């Protein structure tokens, strides 16, 4: 990589020309990325939920994500007028493009209650390609002075989330990029130099999004990549460039020739950037152990932007440094390793003077931040991800309040017969299953063909065997019986995300495999249970992969067992502290934010991203301390010089990372807010309390043991 940087420095115009071609050819597809992304990708592709959902859609015409039309009338409007308006509405929307089925409240009494009624519309388009269909549907809806119609459903809510996420991204970039430039100007005091990291950041994000667009034409991608790529790409690209430009100017200030200065920069700061990028890459790669499309596509997108950022840092940046070389020269020179600011030198002296006291203070602050962590609750995102004034959320909450029992969950049960339910054995086994479910203390209600017709299984067998009777009872049988599949709807006590509900689902799923009649479970509660099991069941593999790979990288980079272990443990501490603050803000509804659970994917994303990104500062600091130690062989002097010489760079890098990610906290989508606040908080804690105080304090207390390694590793 060093040779590549020197080559780019010697032939800058060729390098810039090649990257310009790449920007035109590949980057031109960046704006088309949203045309290939799909939904959030938080769907189990294998398991009972997916199988049941396929049966519900194909055999029972129950779409996975139907569009709901929620009708509400005023008290003084007659029921007959209400029914007439519903009939008129459904007749008008029947011409909507792609409409395949309508479940009307005029035909299903359970879809009416008081002043409310709802219809379910199924379409042949996937939920993430419903934008034009929903626009047409809204245009076809009639108006009435005494009746309101609200449109909701998973596809509608997801469309609103996507639109709000795009607005959040635009808002964050509008705030973050100018603030990042301001910080860079304060660091370098020259506009042309401050622009270099910005150019690298924007180029990296644009090309990465173009590359991911190509990947998206072949593989399914979560729409979350639209937020993650700019967030990670801008932060990392600008940070990498900041560290390299700062060290290059420092080397030039030591009266070195430009080529020598660049070589020294790449040998020191360049090495730190490479190690940091490797840690980030491996942190993201750990996502592949979670078998959900969201995590694999986010890992793919973020790893792409990390690779592009690293390549830009070692090619385009040296070329731009060569072009801007006159602006790099400074009249005042400063010996390498001396303090740039009395503030940082004062901090270094304070830590050096009282390492144990400073370490205990820093540890106490982190423990205080960790306290709320025990109250963290995670949940699968739903309509509450949107602000309270969105129509799709209001309609979803209104339908739940009117038509659903509070604190309950509905579970679909598909029982599979052996003889198309033409033999009495199938009916007896299904009847026995229904009775067992009704006797379960957690079950509140079982809706089945037995409860609808109130007939014994023997009589139902006779109906199925006689064509004339079968035809007569077909309207009542059809919603519950198709071919050899019988449908039951079970209402159980407990929210879908509650531990009791998930345990009930796991237990009955085991029973379904050994029952006289095989049955499978589905529905929203089953979906959430499988998502939880996939995420939390994979965490051990994710953490093991993350720790082992990062430990190996750090061990090879610094030839020290304790430094590798300490860096990883301090990362865990800073991330845990940020989780505690995230819990305090969102679970308790602080700072004007609506109280909510933490979206289940957010802690995983923050952990994977921050664990790698925070290595940026840890590696940069340890690299400088290690460099000074190998020059002086004095641990105390190495810590003092390393801390005082890079503190301003780490602070600036962290500030840039924070201003790029923190604006997402002002977004409308709760998950985006949580991601922005979580990453910004973790970076702030890591770059200040951990890297500036706790890490050097521990290095001082450990003394020569910092640099211990097996003899074979030192060779």
VOFI-545724 format. One record per residue (C-alpha): residue number from 0; residue in one letter; x negated, y negated, z negated. Coordinates in nm, 2 decimals. Last residue first. Example, Ala and Ser with C-alpha at 12.3 -4.5 7.8 and 13.67 -1.06 7.14 Angstrom:
# residues 2
k,r,east,north,up
1,s,-1.37,0.11,-0.71
0,a,-1.23,0.45,-0.78
//
This chain:
# residues 715
k,r,east,north,up
714,x,-1.09,1.21,-1.59
713,x,-0.87,1.05,-1.84
712,x,-0.59,1.30,-1.79
711,x,-0.82,1.60,-1.86
710,x,-0.93,1.44,-2.19
709,x,-0.58,1.42,-2.32
708,x,-0.46,1.06,-2.38
707,x,-0.50,0.81,-2.65
706,x,-0.48,0.44,-2.55
705,x,-0.22,0.32,-2.79
704,x,-0.40,0.52,-3.07
703,x,-0.67,0.25,-3.07
702,x,-0.44,0.01,-3.26
701,x,-0.10,0.15,-3.35
700,x,-0.01,-0.16,-3.55
699,x,-0.12,-0.40,-3.27
698,x,0.07,-0.20,-3.00
697,x,0.38,-0.20,-3.22
696,x,0.37,-0.57,-3.26
695,x,0.31,-0.62,-2.89
694,x,0.63,-0.41,-2.81
693,x,0.85,-0.57,-3.07
692,x,0.78,-0.94,-3.00
691,x,0.76,-1.04,-2.64
690,x,0.87,-0.72,-2.47
689,x,1.15,-0.62,-2.71
688,x,1.30,-0.94,-2.84
687,x,1.26,-1.15,-2.53
686,x,1.25,-0.95,-2.20
685,x,1.44,-0.65,-2.33
684,x,1.71,-0.85,-2.51
683,x,1.77,-1.08,-2.21
682,x,1.76,-0.79,-1.96
681,x,2.01,-0.59,-2.16
680,x,2.24,-0.89,-2.19
679,x,2.23,-0.97,-1.82
678,x,2.29,-0.60,-1.73
677,x,2.59,-0.56,-1.97
676,x,2.74,-0.90,-1.89
675,x,2.73,-0.84,-1.51
674,x,2.85,-0.48,-1.53
673,x,3.13,-0.56,-1.77
672,x,3.25,-0.85,-1.56
671,x,3.25,-0.63,-1.24
670,x,3.45,-0.36,-1.43
669,x,3.70,-0.62,-1.55
668,x,3.77,-0.76,-1.20
667,x,3.83,-1.14,-1.20
666,x,3.47,-1.25,-1.19
665,x,3.30,-1.49,-1.44
664,x,3.08,-1.22,-1.58
663,x,2.95,-1.16,-1.23
662,x,2.77,-1.49,-1.28
661,x,2.54,-1.31,-1.53
660,x,2.37,-1.09,-1.26
659,x,2.17,-1.34,-1.06
658,x,2.12,-1.58,-1.34
657,x,2.00,-1.30,-1.57
656,x,1.75,-1.15,-1.32
655,x,1.61,-1.50,-1.26
654,x,1.58,-1.56,-1.63
653,x,1.41,-1.22,-1.67
652,x,1.15,-1.30,-1.40
651,x,1.09,-1.65,-1.55
650,x,1.05,-1.50,-1.90
649,x,0.82,-1.23,-1.77
648,x,0.61,-1.49,-1.58
647,x,0.58,-1.72,-1.88
646,x,0.48,-1.43,-2.11
645,x,0.22,-1.31,-1.86
644,x,-0.10,-1.48,-1.99
643,x,-0.01,-1.51,-2.36
642,x,0.09,-1.14,-2.40
641,x,-0.21,-1.00,-2.21
640,x,-0.46,-1.22,-2.38
639,x,-0.33,-1.14,-2.73
638,x,-0.27,-0.77,-2.67
637,x,-0.61,-0.72,-2.51
636,x,-0.79,-0.91,-2.79
635,x,-0.64,-0.68,-3.05
634,x,-0.70,-0.36,-2.85
633,x,-1.07,-0.45,-2.79
632,x,-1.23,-0.25,-2.51
631,x,-1.29,-0.59,-2.34
630,x,-1.24,-0.52,-1.97
629,x,-1.05,-0.19,-2.00
628,x,-0.83,-0.36,-2.27
627,x,-0.77,-0.67,-2.06
626,x,-0.63,-0.45,-1.77
625,x,-0.43,-0.24,-2.02
624,x,-0.27,-0.56,-2.16
623,x,-0.19,-0.68,-1.81
622,x,-0.05,-0.35,-1.71
621,x,0.15,-0.32,-2.03
620,x,0.31,-0.66,-1.97
619,x,0.40,-0.59,-1.60
618,x,0.51,-0.23,-1.68
617,x,0.74,-0.35,-1.96
616,x,0.87,-0.63,-1.75
615,x,0.96,-0.42,-1.45
614,x,1.05,-0.13,-1.67
613,x,1.35,-0.33,-1.76
612,x,1.47,-0.27,-1.40
611,x,1.45,0.11,-1.43
610,x,1.63,0.16,-1.75
609,x,1.85,-0.14,-1.65
608,x,1.98,0.03,-1.34
607,x,2.04,0.38,-1.48
606,x,2.17,0.27,-1.82
605,x,2.39,-0.01,-1.67
604,x,2.54,0.22,-1.41
603,x,2.61,0.49,-1.67
602,x,2.76,0.25,-1.92
601,x,2.98,0.10,-1.64
600,x,3.11,0.43,-1.49
599,x,3.36,0.49,-1.77
598,x,3.51,0.14,-1.76
597,x,3.48,0.00,-2.11
596,x,3.81,-0.03,-2.29
595,x,3.99,-0.36,-2.29
594,x,4.05,-0.68,-2.49
593,x,4.11,-0.97,-2.26
592,x,3.81,-1.21,-2.24
591,x,3.82,-1.55,-2.41
590,x,3.48,-1.51,-2.57
589,x,3.58,-1.20,-2.76
588,x,3.84,-0.93,-2.68
587,x,3.75,-0.69,-2.95
586,x,3.67,-0.39,-2.72
585,x,3.53,-0.63,-2.46
584,x,3.29,-0.86,-2.64
583,x,3.18,-0.63,-2.93
582,x,3.16,-0.33,-2.70
581,x,2.93,-0.52,-2.46
580,x,2.72,-0.64,-2.75
579,x,2.67,-0.28,-2.87
578,x,2.60,-0.16,-2.52
577,x,2.33,-0.43,-2.49
576,x,2.18,-0.30,-2.82
575,x,2.17,0.05,-2.68
574,x,2.00,-0.07,-2.36
573,x,1.73,-0.25,-2.57
572,x,1.67,0.05,-2.78
571,x,1.66,0.29,-2.49
570,x,1.40,0.07,-2.32
569,x,1.20,0.06,-2.64
568,x,1.20,0.44,-2.64
567,x,1.08,0.46,-2.28
566,x,0.80,0.21,-2.33
565,x,0.69,0.38,-2.65
564,x,0.67,0.72,-2.49
563,x,0.46,0.60,-2.20
562,x,0.24,0.38,-2.42
561,x,0.19,0.67,-2.67
560,x,0.08,0.92,-2.40
559,x,-0.17,0.69,-2.24
558,x,-0.34,0.72,-1.90
557,x,-0.16,0.39,-1.79
556,x,-0.02,0.48,-1.44
555,x,-0.03,0.86,-1.48
554,x,0.15,0.85,-1.81
553,x,0.40,0.59,-1.69
552,x,0.50,0.80,-1.39
551,x,0.52,1.12,-1.59
550,x,0.73,0.96,-1.86
549,x,0.96,0.81,-1.60
548,x,1.02,1.15,-1.44
547,x,1.07,1.33,-1.77
546,x,1.30,1.06,-1.92
545,x,1.52,1.01,-1.62
544,x,1.56,1.38,-1.54
543,x,1.64,1.47,-1.90
542,x,1.89,1.18,-1.92
541,x,2.07,1.27,-1.61
540,x,2.08,1.64,-1.70
539,x,2.22,1.57,-2.04
538,x,2.47,1.32,-1.89
537,x,2.63,1.57,-1.66
536,x,2.91,1.70,-1.89
535,x,2.98,1.34,-1.98
534,x,3.05,1.23,-1.63
533,x,3.20,1.54,-1.48
532,x,3.41,1.61,-1.79
531,x,3.54,1.25,-1.81
530,x,3.63,1.26,-1.44
529,x,3.80,1.60,-1.49
528,x,4.01,1.47,-1.78
527,x,4.10,1.15,-1.60
526,x,4.24,1.35,-1.30
525,x,4.42,1.59,-1.53
524,x,4.59,1.29,-1.70
523,x,4.69,1.14,-1.36
522,x,4.85,1.46,-1.23
521,x,4.73,1.82,-1.18
520,x,4.73,2.16,-1.35
519,x,4.71,2.50,-1.19
518,x,4.91,2.82,-1.23
517,x,4.87,3.20,-1.19
516,x,5.17,3.40,-1.30
515,x,5.09,3.67,-1.55
514,x,4.85,3.42,-1.71
513,x,4.48,3.47,-1.72
512,x,4.35,3.18,-1.51
511,x,4.64,2.95,-1.62
510,x,4.55,3.00,-1.99
509,x,4.21,2.84,-1.93
508,x,4.38,2.54,-1.76
507,x,4.62,2.53,-2.06
506,x,4.32,2.48,-2.30
505,x,4.15,2.22,-2.09
504,x,4.47,2.02,-2.04
503,x,4.55,2.03,-2.42
502,x,4.19,1.92,-2.50
501,x,4.22,1.63,-2.26
500,x,4.56,1.52,-2.41
499,x,4.42,1.53,-2.77
498,x,4.11,1.34,-2.67
497,x,4.32,1.05,-2.53
496,x,4.26,0.92,-2.18
495,x,4.60,1.04,-2.05
494,x,4.78,0.88,-2.35
493,x,4.93,1.13,-2.59
492,x,5.24,1.35,-2.62
491,x,5.32,1.57,-2.33
490,x,5.56,1.55,-2.03
489,x,5.55,1.85,-1.81
488,x,5.66,1.85,-1.44
487,x,5.70,2.19,-1.29
486,x,5.65,2.28,-0.93
485,x,5.69,2.64,-0.79
484,x,5.47,2.75,-0.50
483,x,5.54,3.07,-0.30
482,x,5.71,2.89,-0.01
481,x,5.82,2.55,-0.15
480,x,6.02,2.53,-0.48
479,x,6.08,2.24,-0.71
478,x,6.20,1.95,-0.50
477,x,6.36,2.19,-0.25
476,x,6.57,2.40,-0.50
475,x,6.84,2.14,-0.57
474,x,6.89,2.05,-0.20
473,x,6.86,2.42,-0.11
472,x,7.14,2.54,-0.33
471,x,7.39,2.59,-0.05
470,x,7.13,2.72,0.19
469,x,7.01,2.98,-0.06
468,x,7.37,3.08,-0.12
467,x,7.42,3.16,0.25
466,x,7.08,3.32,0.29
465,x,7.11,3.57,0.00
464,x,6.78,3.68,-0.16
463,x,6.69,3.33,-0.30
462,x,7.03,3.30,-0.47
461,x,7.00,3.65,-0.62
460,x,6.66,3.56,-0.77
459,x,6.81,3.24,-0.91
458,x,7.08,3.46,-1.08
457,x,6.81,3.67,-1.25
456,x,6.61,3.37,-1.35
455,x,6.89,3.22,-1.55
454,x,7.07,2.91,-1.43
453,x,7.06,2.55,-1.58
452,x,7.02,2.41,-1.23
451,x,6.79,2.12,-1.31
450,x,6.64,2.27,-1.63
449,x,6.56,2.60,-1.45
448,x,6.43,2.43,-1.14
447,x,6.18,2.25,-1.36
446,x,6.14,1.94,-1.58
445,x,5.96,2.02,-1.90
444,x,5.98,1.78,-2.19
443,x,5.80,1.67,-2.51
442,x,5.51,1.92,-2.50
441,x,5.25,1.88,-2.78
440,x,5.42,2.14,-3.00
439,x,5.41,2.40,-2.72
438,x,5.75,2.58,-2.72
437,x,5.86,2.41,-2.40
436,x,5.54,2.52,-2.23
435,x,5.59,2.88,-2.33
434,x,5.95,2.87,-2.21
433,x,5.84,2.74,-1.87
432,x,5.58,3.01,-1.84
431,x,5.84,3.28,-1.93
430,x,6.07,3.14,-1.66
429,x,5.78,3.15,-1.40
428,x,5.71,3.51,-1.50
427,x,6.08,3.60,-1.48
426,x,6.12,3.43,-1.14
425,x,5.81,3.60,-0.99
424,x,5.92,3.94,-1.12
423,x,6.27,3.89,-0.98
422,x,6.14,3.92,-0.62
421,x,6.21,3.67,-0.34
420,x,6.00,3.40,-0.51
419,x,5.77,3.39,-0.21
418,x,5.65,3.73,-0.32
417,x,5.34,3.68,-0.53
416,x,5.43,3.35,-0.70
415,x,5.20,3.05,-0.76
414,x,5.28,2.81,-1.04
413,x,5.19,2.44,-0.98
412,x,5.20,2.24,-1.30
411,x,5.21,1.86,-1.27
410,x,5.12,1.67,-1.59
409,x,5.29,1.36,-1.72
408,x,5.13,1.18,-2.01
407,x,5.28,1.01,-2.31
406,x,5.19,0.71,-2.54
405,x,5.51,0.52,-2.46
404,x,5.78,0.71,-2.26
403,x,5.78,0.61,-1.90
402,x,6.05,0.45,-1.68
401,x,6.08,0.10,-1.83
400,x,5.74,0.02,-1.97
399,x,5.55,0.22,-1.70
398,x,5.75,0.04,-1.43
397,x,5.68,-0.30,-1.58
396,x,5.31,-0.23,-1.62
395,x,5.27,-0.12,-1.26
394,x,5.48,-0.43,-1.14
393,x,5.27,-0.68,-1.34
392,x,4.95,-0.51,-1.22
391,x,5.05,-0.53,-0.85
390,x,5.17,-0.88,-0.89
389,x,4.84,-1.01,-1.02
388,x,4.89,-1.26,-1.32
387,x,4.73,-1.04,-1.58
386,x,4.39,-1.02,-1.42
385,x,4.30,-0.69,-1.25
384,x,4.11,-0.40,-1.42
383,x,4.43,-0.35,-1.62
382,x,4.57,-0.17,-1.30
381,x,4.35,0.13,-1.38
380,x,3.98,0.20,-1.45
379,x,3.90,0.54,-1.61
378,x,3.84,0.48,-1.98
377,x,3.55,0.44,-2.23
376,x,3.57,0.36,-2.60
375,x,3.29,0.20,-2.79
374,x,3.35,0.18,-3.16
373,x,3.01,0.33,-3.27
372,x,2.83,0.08,-3.05
371,x,2.94,-0.21,-3.28
370,x,2.63,-0.16,-3.50
369,x,2.37,-0.16,-3.22
368,x,2.33,-0.54,-3.21
367,x,2.25,-0.55,-3.58
366,x,1.99,-0.27,-3.52
365,x,1.83,-0.48,-3.25
364,x,1.81,-0.79,-3.48
363,x,1.66,-0.57,-3.75
362,x,1.40,-0.43,-3.51
361,x,1.29,-0.77,-3.41
360,x,1.25,-0.88,-3.77
359,x,1.07,-0.56,-3.86
358,x,0.83,-0.61,-3.57
357,x,0.76,-0.97,-3.66
356,x,0.69,-0.87,-4.02
355,x,0.46,-0.58,-3.91
354,x,0.28,-0.78,-3.65
353,x,0.21,-1.08,-3.88
352,x,-0.09,-1.27,-3.74
351,x,-0.10,-1.12,-3.39
350,x,0.28,-1.18,-3.34
349,x,0.23,-1.55,-3.45
348,x,-0.08,-1.59,-3.23
347,x,0.11,-1.45,-2.93
346,x,0.41,-1.68,-3.00
345,x,0.18,-1.98,-3.02
344,x,0.01,-1.89,-2.69
343,x,0.35,-1.86,-2.54
342,x,0.45,-2.20,-2.66
341,x,0.11,-2.35,-2.58
340,x,0.17,-2.27,-2.22
339,x,-0.04,-2.13,-1.94
338,x,-0.25,-1.93,-2.17
337,x,-0.58,-1.80,-2.04
336,x,-0.60,-1.46,-1.86
335,x,-0.76,-1.59,-1.54
334,x,-0.95,-1.91,-1.59
333,x,-0.75,-2.22,-1.49
332,x,-0.79,-2.44,-1.20
331,x,-0.64,-2.78,-1.14
330,x,-0.62,-2.90,-0.78
329,x,-0.40,-2.61,-0.68
328,x,-0.41,-2.42,-0.35
327,x,-0.10,-2.22,-0.28
326,x,0.05,-2.49,-0.05
325,x,-0.25,-2.46,0.19
324,x,-0.18,-2.08,0.20
323,x,0.18,-2.10,0.32
322,x,0.12,-1.89,0.64
321,x,-0.11,-1.64,0.45
320,x,0.14,-1.62,0.16
319,x,0.42,-1.56,0.42
318,x,0.23,-1.26,0.55
317,x,0.15,-1.13,0.20
316,x,0.53,-1.15,0.13
315,x,0.63,-0.98,0.45
314,x,0.42,-0.67,0.39
313,x,0.38,-0.54,0.03
312,x,0.67,-0.72,-0.13
311,x,0.89,-0.65,0.18
310,x,0.82,-0.27,0.15
309,x,0.91,-0.28,-0.22
308,x,1.23,-0.47,-0.15
307,x,1.33,-0.22,0.12
306,x,1.27,0.08,-0.10
305,x,1.47,-0.08,-0.39
304,x,1.75,-0.18,-0.15
303,x,1.77,0.18,-0.03
302,x,1.76,0.32,-0.38
301,x,2.06,0.09,-0.46
300,x,2.27,0.22,-0.17
299,x,2.19,0.59,-0.22
298,x,2.24,0.57,-0.60
297,x,2.57,0.39,-0.55
296,x,2.68,0.66,-0.30
295,x,2.59,0.94,-0.54
294,x,2.75,0.78,-0.84
293,x,3.08,0.70,-0.67
292,x,3.10,1.03,-0.49
291,x,3.13,1.23,-0.82
290,x,2.91,1.52,-0.90
289,x,2.69,1.35,-1.16
288,x,2.34,1.49,-1.12
287,x,2.28,1.26,-0.82
286,x,2.28,0.96,-1.06
285,x,1.92,1.05,-1.17
284,x,1.80,0.91,-0.84
283,x,1.88,0.56,-0.97
282,x,1.64,0.59,-1.26
281,x,1.39,0.75,-1.03
280,x,1.40,0.45,-0.80
279,x,1.38,0.20,-1.09
278,x,1.08,0.38,-1.23
277,x,0.91,0.39,-0.88
276,x,0.98,0.02,-0.83
275,x,0.81,-0.05,-1.16
274,x,0.51,0.15,-1.08
273,x,0.48,-0.03,-0.74
272,x,0.53,-0.37,-0.90
271,x,0.26,-0.29,-1.16
270,x,0.02,-0.18,-0.89
269,x,0.09,-0.50,-0.70
268,x,0.03,-0.71,-1.01
267,x,-0.32,-0.55,-1.06
266,x,-0.48,-0.41,-0.74
265,x,-0.24,-0.61,-0.52
264,x,-0.34,-0.93,-0.68
263,x,-0.71,-0.85,-0.67
262,x,-0.69,-0.78,-0.30
261,x,-0.48,-1.10,-0.25
260,x,-0.74,-1.31,-0.43
259,x,-1.03,-1.14,-0.23
258,x,-0.85,-1.23,0.10
257,x,-0.78,-1.58,-0.02
256,x,-1.14,-1.64,-0.14
255,x,-1.18,-1.65,-0.51
254,x,-1.23,-1.97,-0.71
253,x,-1.04,-1.85,-1.02
252,x,-0.74,-2.06,-0.93
251,x,-0.69,-1.84,-0.63
250,x,-0.65,-1.54,-0.86
249,x,-0.38,-1.73,-1.06
248,x,-0.21,-1.83,-0.74
247,x,-0.20,-1.46,-0.64
246,x,-0.08,-1.36,-0.98
245,x,0.22,-1.59,-0.97
244,x,0.30,-1.49,-0.61
243,x,0.30,-1.12,-0.70
242,x,0.51,-1.16,-1.01
241,x,0.76,-1.39,-0.84
240,x,0.79,-1.16,-0.53
239,x,0.87,-0.86,-0.74
238,x,1.12,-1.06,-0.94
237,x,1.29,-1.20,-0.63
236,x,1.32,-0.86,-0.47
235,x,1.44,-0.70,-0.79
234,x,1.72,-0.95,-0.87
233,x,1.83,-1.00,-0.52
232,x,1.85,-0.63,-0.44
231,x,2.01,-0.52,-0.76
230,x,2.30,-0.76,-0.75
229,x,2.33,-0.77,-0.37
228,x,2.33,-0.39,-0.35
227,x,2.56,-0.33,-0.65
226,x,2.85,-0.55,-0.54
225,x,2.92,-0.41,-0.20
224,x,2.80,-0.07,-0.32
223,x,3.11,-0.05,-0.54
222,x,3.32,0.02,-0.22
221,x,3.20,0.39,-0.26
220,x,3.05,0.54,0.04
219,x,3.14,0.85,0.25
218,x,2.86,0.97,0.48
217,x,2.79,0.93,0.85
216,x,2.91,0.58,0.93
215,x,2.82,0.48,0.58
214,x,2.45,0.56,0.63
213,x,2.44,0.31,0.92
212,x,2.61,0.05,0.69
211,x,2.35,0.13,0.43
210,x,2.08,0.03,0.66
209,x,2.25,-0.30,0.74
208,x,2.31,-0.36,0.36
207,x,1.94,-0.30,0.30
206,x,1.84,-0.54,0.58
205,x,2.06,-0.82,0.43
204,x,1.96,-0.75,0.07
203,x,1.59,-0.75,0.15
202,x,1.60,-1.06,0.36
201,x,1.79,-1.25,0.10
200,x,1.54,-1.15,-0.17
199,x,1.23,-1.21,0.03
198,x,1.35,-1.55,0.14
197,x,1.43,-1.64,-0.22
196,x,1.09,-1.51,-0.34
195,x,0.92,-1.75,-0.08
194,x,1.14,-2.05,-0.15
193,x,0.97,-2.14,-0.47
192,x,0.64,-2.16,-0.29
191,x,0.78,-2.41,-0.03
190,x,0.95,-2.61,-0.30
189,x,0.65,-2.66,-0.52
188,x,0.66,-2.69,-0.90
187,x,0.57,-2.32,-0.92
186,x,0.76,-2.22,-1.24
185,x,1.02,-2.50,-1.24
184,x,1.07,-2.44,-0.87
183,x,1.12,-2.07,-0.93
182,x,1.38,-2.14,-1.20
181,x,1.57,-2.38,-0.96
180,x,1.56,-2.12,-0.68
179,x,1.72,-1.86,-0.92
178,x,1.98,-2.12,-1.01
177,x,2.06,-2.18,-0.64
176,x,2.08,-1.80,-0.58
175,x,2.30,-1.72,-0.88
174,x,2.59,-1.96,-0.85
173,x,2.69,-1.91,-0.49
172,x,2.58,-1.55,-0.51
171,x,2.81,-1.49,-0.81
170,x,3.11,-1.67,-0.64
169,x,3.07,-1.46,-0.32
168,x,3.05,-1.14,-0.52
167,x,3.35,-1.23,-0.73
166,x,3.55,-1.31,-0.42
165,x,3.46,-0.97,-0.27
164,x,3.55,-0.80,-0.59
163,x,3.89,-0.98,-0.60
162,x,3.97,-0.85,-0.25
161,x,3.85,-0.50,-0.34
160,x,4.05,-0.50,-0.67
159,x,4.36,-0.62,-0.48
158,x,4.33,-0.34,-0.23
157,x,4.27,-0.09,-0.51
156,x,4.59,-0.21,-0.68
155,x,4.79,-0.17,-0.36
154,x,4.64,0.17,-0.28
153,x,4.71,0.29,-0.64
152,x,5.07,0.17,-0.65
151,x,5.24,-0.17,-0.65
150,x,5.48,-0.39,-0.45
149,x,5.73,-0.61,-0.63
148,x,6.08,-0.67,-0.52
147,x,6.31,-0.92,-0.70
146,x,6.69,-0.93,-0.70
145,x,6.93,-1.21,-0.78
144,x,6.84,-1.46,-0.51
143,x,6.77,-1.19,-0.25
142,x,6.48,-1.16,-0.01
141,x,6.41,-0.89,0.25
140,x,6.08,-0.70,0.27
139,x,5.95,-0.66,0.63
138,x,5.66,-0.91,0.59
137,x,5.54,-0.73,0.28
136,x,5.53,-0.40,0.47
135,x,5.33,-0.55,0.75
134,x,5.07,-0.69,0.52
133,x,5.06,-0.35,0.33
132,x,5.00,-0.17,0.66
131,x,4.72,-0.41,0.76
130,x,4.54,-0.35,0.43
129,x,4.60,0.02,0.40
128,x,4.26,0.17,0.49
127,x,4.13,0.24,0.14
126,x,4.45,0.43,0.05
125,x,4.41,0.67,0.34
124,x,4.66,0.62,0.63
123,x,4.94,0.87,0.67
122,x,5.18,0.67,0.45
121,x,5.40,0.77,0.16
120,x,5.66,0.53,0.02
119,x,5.80,0.56,-0.33
118,x,6.12,0.38,-0.43
117,x,6.19,0.21,-0.76
116,x,6.49,0.10,-0.97
115,x,6.53,-0.15,-1.25
114,x,6.83,-0.33,-1.41
113,x,6.91,-0.04,-1.63
112,x,6.73,0.27,-1.51
111,x,6.70,0.42,-1.17
110,x,6.43,0.65,-1.03
109,x,6.57,0.94,-1.24
108,x,6.89,0.93,-1.03
107,x,6.70,1.05,-0.72
106,x,6.90,1.00,-0.39
105,x,6.97,0.62,-0.42
104,x,6.63,0.59,-0.60
103,x,6.48,0.67,-0.26
102,x,6.17,0.88,-0.19
101,x,6.05,0.77,0.15
100,x,5.82,0.97,0.37
99,x,5.58,0.93,0.66
98,x,5.52,0.56,0.71
97,x,5.23,0.50,0.94
96,x,5.34,0.17,1.08
95,x,5.64,0.03,0.89
94,x,5.97,0.09,1.07
93,x,6.14,0.24,0.76
92,x,6.08,-0.10,0.59
91,x,6.41,-0.24,0.71
90,x,6.62,0.07,0.61
89,x,6.45,0.08,0.27
88,x,6.54,-0.28,0.21
87,x,6.90,-0.24,0.32
86,x,6.96,0.06,0.10
85,x,6.80,-0.12,-0.20
84,x,7.03,-0.42,-0.13
83,x,7.34,-0.20,-0.11
82,x,7.24,-0.03,-0.44
81,x,7.20,-0.37,-0.62
80,x,7.53,-0.49,-0.47
79,x,7.70,-0.17,-0.61
78,x,7.53,-0.22,-0.94
77,x,7.67,-0.57,-0.98
76,x,7.45,-0.87,-1.03
75,x,7.51,-1.06,-1.36
74,x,7.22,-0.90,-1.55
73,x,6.96,-0.99,-1.29
72,x,6.81,-0.73,-1.06
71,x,6.47,-0.56,-1.05
70,x,6.34,-0.35,-0.77
69,x,5.99,-0.19,-0.78
68,x,5.86,-0.08,-0.44
67,x,5.59,0.17,-0.51
66,x,5.33,0.27,-0.25
65,x,5.23,0.63,-0.28
64,x,4.87,0.73,-0.38
63,x,4.84,1.10,-0.41
62,x,5.15,1.15,-0.19
61,x,5.43,1.38,-0.30
60,x,5.57,1.54,0.02
59,x,5.63,1.87,-0.18
58,x,5.43,2.11,0.04
57,x,5.14,1.91,0.19
56,x,5.11,1.62,-0.06
55,x,5.18,1.82,-0.38
54,x,4.97,2.11,-0.25
53,x,4.67,1.88,-0.18
52,x,4.71,1.71,-0.52
51,x,4.71,2.05,-0.69
50,x,4.38,2.14,-0.53
49,x,4.22,1.81,-0.60
48,x,4.32,1.82,-0.97
47,x,4.22,2.18,-1.02
46,x,3.86,2.14,-0.93
45,x,3.65,2.00,-0.65
44,x,3.63,1.66,-0.50
43,x,3.66,1.49,-0.84
42,x,3.75,1.12,-0.76
41,x,3.57,0.81,-0.88
40,x,3.48,0.72,-0.52
39,x,3.59,0.35,-0.56
38,x,3.77,0.36,-0.23
37,x,3.60,0.37,0.12
36,x,3.31,0.18,0.26
35,x,3.28,0.17,0.64
34,x,3.43,-0.17,0.72
33,x,3.28,-0.33,0.41
32,x,2.94,-0.28,0.56
31,x,3.02,-0.48,0.87
30,x,2.86,-0.80,0.74
29,x,2.53,-0.61,0.70
28,x,2.53,-0.49,1.06
27,x,2.32,-0.79,1.19
26,x,2.06,-0.70,0.93
25,x,1.95,-0.40,1.13
24,x,1.87,-0.55,1.47
23,x,1.83,-0.91,1.38
22,x,1.65,-0.86,1.05
21,x,1.44,-0.58,1.20
20,x,1.33,-0.81,1.48
19,x,1.25,-1.08,1.22
18,x,1.05,-0.82,1.02
17,x,0.84,-0.75,1.33
16,x,0.78,-1.12,1.40
15,x,0.68,-1.19,1.04
14,x,0.43,-0.91,1.05
13,x,0.28,-1.02,1.39
12,x,0.26,-1.38,1.26
11,x,0.09,-1.27,0.94
10,x,-0.20,-1.07,1.09
9,x,-0.47,-1.09,0.82
8,x,-0.22,-1.10,0.53
7,x,-0.01,-0.81,0.68
6,x,-0.33,-0.60,0.71
5,x,-0.42,-0.69,0.35
4,x,-0.07,-0.58,0.23
3,x,-0.08,-0.26,0.42
2,x,-0.43,-0.18,0.28
1,x,-0.29,-0.24,-0.07
0,x,0.00,0.00,0.00
//
